[in-house]
């Protein structure tokens, strides 16, 4: 490495996962062309990397907030481009960061512009933490509920959110830990298959009702009801919870369908919704070995599928519908439009909706690697998620801010609620 070249990460090399940083290089030659690189490894040992070519200014400096990438993993001015454009070195991998205990570690480096790797001139390590200072993490094993509870520092009271992740099994802590770091009491739960859990919790609303009651009993929870955050299949579960269960004040549905999917849904031992049918023969193979499954689901808005529709007009709380317009998993945008039309037809105005052009199915907290395809637990093979990396990354930034604003606005919270529990 060249001692006079300096690579700085501002305001600090340590930050939360969802915080932007400024990447700056100094000490280069005037107008020198260099390659910036980023590299990280996820929990499964999969390596992700990106690179971009930059030209220093007259003072020998590169500032990713100011300067455009000339070529590489992205082009143009993209301050966080080295992070969101990282690609896995193996096909069909989704960046896995399930545990909140260890940071996402990214190695940034600057290299001479040569064939191959080029001589390294400077490097810096960015530690991107999922859990903020003072946030407590408590594993939960209570009744049928298995998960992790995150509580912000301070006396509270705080609004409460139940985080439902996807069908991959296990407990994903990333969203919950980050939301708790922003001032919410958040419990993320396993939907099935965790420890001694039965494998059919997904089909019983009673299980989710138990989780809500447990969350509401926590000492620092001040909201009268809870918020629910969901994505994909857990989106229709969240909509069903809001429609049938009491105590849900605010529901976020990210790229979910307006109908019950995959399994029949029960409540109090009665079947309340049959599943929407699908036809796997309609999958379209891609050259990469993945398949495009957008058209395999039956149209949830068709007359013959009305029994599968979730009666969201029954909900007492508010909704935030978020849909990616290039979702290749299923037609999230059409489902969003159908839910908005349904609520309006019933005289309801308890909703907000945002759709994102160029975004794919997996909208996550921002600044993680974009995922074009990965293994689908229901389909049993890799599936295309859709989206264009730059547009998808921008959607994640907007979505994450919108979700927090929505929960803050609609989860009523006051000190009296906490006192009533004591």
Secondary structure, 3 states (H helix, E strand, C coil): CCCCCEEEEECCCEEECCCCCEEEEECCCCCCEEEEEEEEECCCCCEEEEEEEEECCCCCCEECCCCCECEECCCECCCCHHHHCCEECCCCCCCCCCCCCCCEEEEEEEEECCCCCCCEEEEEEEEEECCCCCCEEEEEEECCEEEEEEECCCCCCEEEEEEECCCCCCCCCHHHHHHHCCCEEEEEECCCCCCCCCCCHHHEHHHHHHHHHHHHCCCCECECCEEEEEECHHHHHHHHHHHHCCCEEEEEEECCCCECECCCEEECCEEEECCECECHHHCEECCCCCEECCCCECCCCCHHHHHHECCHHHCCCEEEEEEECCCCCCCHHHHHHHHHHHHHHCCCCCEEEEEECCCCCCCCCCCCCCCCEEEECCCCEEEECCCCHHHHHHHHHHHHHHHHHHHHHHCCECHHHHHHHC
